[in-house]
């Protein structure tokens, strides 16, 4: 999608320098930067995507995998962080 935005001169100049240095167009650089920003600020999106995949795959349980996971978890010590 084509859009118009305002960017401070200093940020634009640094973005232009980085784009040249990495061999990317400004559009590629901005798109990647926005995608990374969104990924950092929408952590629930990963969980939602994983839930969607699990729902699509169904609830068939692999007995061996469940038993192995259970044994691994039983061996773990769960330290609670103290603020």
Buried (B, 14 or more C-beta within 10 A) or exposed (E): EEEEEEEEEEEEEEBEEEBEEEEBEBEEBBEEEEEEEEEEEEEEEEEEEEEEEEEEEEEEEEEEEEEEEEEEEEEEEEEEEEE
